[in-house]
Amino acid sequence: MPKLWDETIDTHRRAVRDAVLDTTAALAAAHGPLSVTMSQIAEETGIGRATLYKYFPDVESILIAWHERQIAAHLRHLAEIRDQEGDDSRRLEAVLEAYALIRYEHHGTELAAFLHRGEHIARAEHHLRDFLQDLLAESAKAGHIRDDVAPGELAAYCLHALNAASSLPSKAAVHRLVAVTLAGLRAPGTGSFPHRRRADQQTAGPGPTGQGLGFTEPWREHRPSRDE
């Protein structure tokens, strides 16, 4: 079979698979993951049931595949954030902030509760801990954070702390949580982290909200009132 024909078939299969994943996730978000059927998915995607079963055996396997795709995209995003920043301390702050915003924007739904279990979650968490541990080790070596605690323990501290972003009411609260987490990473007797100027702070005023993590939303400093 010619190579071009093989590539065309592979492209078509990927397109069908992606359409199935997107359709299933949308149905699960709208009606709940336990209410979705393979017949619904096939009809909404525009393919036959027999074709759908060639790709996936059941609804749960489709949702897991969709979630794995989402997790992989998040990890790529964190790696891109890390690679964009030059200074070790600013790289660390940028990555922690991006992770906290991911947690903030993906929580509280029946679909999220259904998906956050299983072996694929354990694999993703292990990958994330390793990724963050390497970044923390670099920052400790450069003298930006404490070196009296192992990087693996610091990675666990950061992840546990920032997972709380899923229950916070606003992005401003998420930014404060990141600041508190960074404060715990400082070596005893050192000053604060040099703050990275976020892209959303560089805009002159409110602009259109971006997709994904929404970094373009203007951030306003929290100024407690007398009643707080």
Contacts in CASP RR format, 6 or more apart in sequence:
PFRMAT RR
TARGET T0000
AUTHOR 0000-0000-0000
METHOD contacts of the structure
MODEL  1
MPKLWDETIDTHRRAVRDAVLDTTAALAAAHGPLSVTMSQIAEETGIGRA
TLYKYFPDVESILIAWHERQIAAHLRHLAEIRDQEGDDSRRLEAVLEAYA
LIRYEHHGTELAAFLHRGEHIARAEHHLRDFLQDLLAESAKAGHIRDDVA
PGELAAYCLHALNAASSLPSKAAVHRLVAVTLAGLRAPGTGSFPHRRRAD
QQTAGPGPTGQGLGFTEPWREHRPSRDE
16 45 0 8 1.000
16 47 0 8 1.000
16 51 0 8 1.000
16 55 0 8 1.000
17 55 0 8 1.000
17 65 0 8 1.000
19 45 0 8 1.000
20 41 0 8 1.000
20 45 0 8 1.000
20 47 0 8 1.000
20 52 0 8 1.000
20 55 0 8 1.000
20 56 0 8 1.000
20 62 0 8 1.000
21 62 0 8 1.000
21 65 0 8 1.000
21 66 0 8 1.000
21 69 0 8 1.000
22 66 0 8 1.000
23 41 0 8 1.000
23 44 0 8 1.000
23 45 0 8 1.000
24 36 0 8 1.000
24 41 0 8 1.000
24 59 0 8 1.000
24 62 0 8 1.000
24 63 0 8 1.000
24 66 0 8 1.000
25 63 0 8 1.000
25 66 0 8 1.000
25 111 0 8 1.000
26 44 0 8 1.000
27 36 0 8 1.000
27 40 0 8 1.000
27 41 0 8 1.000
27 44 0 8 1.000
28 36 0 8 1.000
28 59 0 8 1.000
28 63 0 8 1.000
28 111 0 8 1.000
28 114 0 8 1.000
29 109 0 8 1.000
29 111 0 8 1.000
32 110 0 8 1.000
32 111 0 8 1.000
32 114 0 8 1.000
33 59 0 8 1.000
33 60 0 8 1.000
33 63 0 8 1.000
33 110 0 8 1.000
33 111 0 8 1.000
33 114 0 8 1.000
33 115 0 8 1.000
34 114 0 8 1.000
36 59 0 8 1.000
37 59 0 8 1.000
38 49 0 8 1.000
38 52 0 8 1.000
38 53 0 8 1.000
38 58 0 8 1.000
38 59 0 8 1.000
39 49 0 8 1.000
41 52 0 8 1.000
41 59 0 8 1.000
41 62 0 8 1.000
42 48 0 8 1.000
42 49 0 8 1.000
42 51 0 8 1.000
42 52 0 8 1.000
45 52 0 8 1.000
56 62 0 8 1.000
56 65 0 8 1.000
63 111 0 8 1.000
63 114 0 8 1.000
63 115 0 8 1.000
64 115 0 8 1.000
64 120 0 8 1.000
67 115 0 8 1.000
67 120 0 8 1.000
68 120 0 8 1.000
68 124 0 8 1.000
70 106 0 8 1.000
71 120 0 8 1.000
71 124 0 8 1.000
74 102 0 8 1.000
75 124 0 8 1.000
75 127 0 8 1.000
75 128 0 8 1.000
75 131 0 8 1.000
77 98 0 8 1.000
77 102 0 8 1.000
77 213 0 8 1.000
78 95 0 8 1.000
78 98 0 8 1.000
78 99 0 8 1.000
78 128 0 8 1.000
78 131 0 8 1.000
79 131 0 8 1.000
81 91 0 8 1.000
81 94 0 8 1.000
81 95 0 8 1.000
81 98 0 8 1.000
82 91 0 8 1.000
82 94 0 8 1.000
82 95 0 8 1.000
82 135 0 8 1.000
84 94 0 8 1.000
85 91 0 8 1.000
85 94 0 8 1.000
85 196 0 8 1.000
87 194 0 8 1.000
88 138 0 8 1.000
88 139 0 8 1.000
88 142 0 8 1.000
88 144 0 8 1.000
89 139 0 8 1.000
89 142 0 8 1.000
89 144 0 8 1.000
89 145 0 8 1.000
89 193 0 8 1.000
89 194 0 8 1.000
90 194 0 8 1.000
90 196 0 8 1.000
91 135 0 8 1.000
91 139 0 8 1.000
92 135 0 8 1.000
92 136 0 8 1.000
92 139 0 8 1.000
92 144 0 8 1.000
92 145 0 8 1.000
92 182 0 8 1.000
92 185 0 8 1.000
93 178 0 8 1.000
93 182 0 8 1.000
93 193 0 8 1.000
93 195 0 8 1.000
93 196 0 8 1.000
94 196 0 8 1.000
95 132 0 8 1.000
95 135 0 8 1.000
96 158 0 8 1.000
96 162 0 8 1.000
96 178 0 8 1.000
96 181 0 8 1.000
96 182 0 8 1.000
97 174 0 8 1.000
97 175 0 8 1.000
97 178 0 8 1.000
97 198 0 8 1.000
98 213 0 8 1.000
99 128 0 8 1.000
99 159 0 8 1.000
99 162 0 8 1.000
100 162 0 8 1.000
100 165 0 8 1.000
100 174 0 8 1.000
100 177 0 8 1.000
100 178 0 8 1.000
100 181 0 8 1.000
101 165 0 8 1.000
101 171 0 8 1.000
101 174 0 8 1.000
101 213 0 8 1.000
101 214 0 8 1.000
101 215 0 8 1.000
102 213 0 8 1.000
103 162 0 8 1.000
103 163 0 8 1.000
103 165 0 8 1.000
103 166 0 8 1.000
104 165 0 8 1.000
104 166 0 8 1.000
104 168 0 8 1.000
104 171 0 8 1.000
104 174 0 8 1.000
105 212 0 8 1.000
105 213 0 8 1.000
105 214 0 8 1.000
106 112 0 8 1.000
106 166 0 8 1.000
107 166 0 8 1.000
107 167 0 8 1.000
108 166 0 8 1.000
115 121 0 8 1.000
125 159 0 8 1.000
128 159 0 8 1.000
129 152 0 8 1.000
129 155 0 8 1.000
129 156 0 8 1.000
129 159 0 8 1.000
132 155 0 8 1.000
132 158 0 8 1.000
132 159 0 8 1.000
133 151 0 8 1.000
133 152 0 8 1.000
133 154 0 8 1.000
133 155 0 8 1.000
134 151 0 8 1.000
136 145 0 8 1.000
136 151 0 8 1.000
136 152 0 8 1.000
136 154 0 8 1.000
136 155 0 8 1.000
136 158 0 8 1.000
136 185 0 8 1.000
137 151 0 8 1.000
139 145 0 8 1.000
139 185 0 8 1.000
140 146 0 8 1.000
140 147 0 8 1.000
140 151 0 8 1.000
140 154 0 8 1.000
141 147 0 8 1.000
143 187 0 8 1.000
144 193 0 8 1.000
145 154 0 8 1.000
145 185 0 8 1.000
145 186 0 8 1.000
145 187 0 8 1.000
146 154 0 8 1.000
146 184 0 8 1.000
146 185 0 8 1.000
146 186 0 8 1.000
146 187 0 8 1.000
146 188 0 8 1.000
147 187 0 8 1.000
148 187 0 8 1.000
148 188 0 8 1.000
149 157 0 8 1.000
154 185 0 8 1.000
157 181 0 8 1.000
157 184 0 8 1.000
157 185 0 8 1.000
158 181 0 8 1.000
158 185 0 8 1.000
161 177 0 8 1.000
161 180 0 8 1.000
161 181 0 8 1.000
162 177 0 8 1.000
162 178 0 8 1.000
162 181 0 8 1.000
164 177 0 8 1.000
165 174 0 8 1.000
165 177 0 8 1.000
168 174 0 8 1.000
168 177 0 8 1.000
171 217 0 8 1.000
171 219 0 8 1.000
172 219 0 8 1.000
172 220 0 8 1.000
172 221 0 8 1.000
172 222 0 8 1.000
173 222 0 8 1.000
175 219 0 8 1.000
176 222 0 8 1.000
182 193 0 8 1.000
183 192 0 8 1.000
186 192 0 8 1.000
186 193 0 8 1.000
198 215 0 8 1.000
198 219 0 8 1.000
199 215 0 8 1.000
199 216 0 8 1.000
200 214 0 8 1.000
200 215 0 8 1.000
200 216 0 8 1.000
200 217 0 8 1.000
200 218 0 8 1.000
200 219 0 8 1.000
201 218 0 8 1.000
201 219 0 8 1.000
203 216 0 8 1.000
203 218 0 8 1.000
205 218 0 8 1.000
206 218 0 8 1.000
207 216 0 8 1.000
207 218 0 8 1.000
208 216 0 8 1.000
209 216 0 8 1.000
209 217 0 8 1.000
210 216 0 8 1.000
210 217 0 8 1.000
END
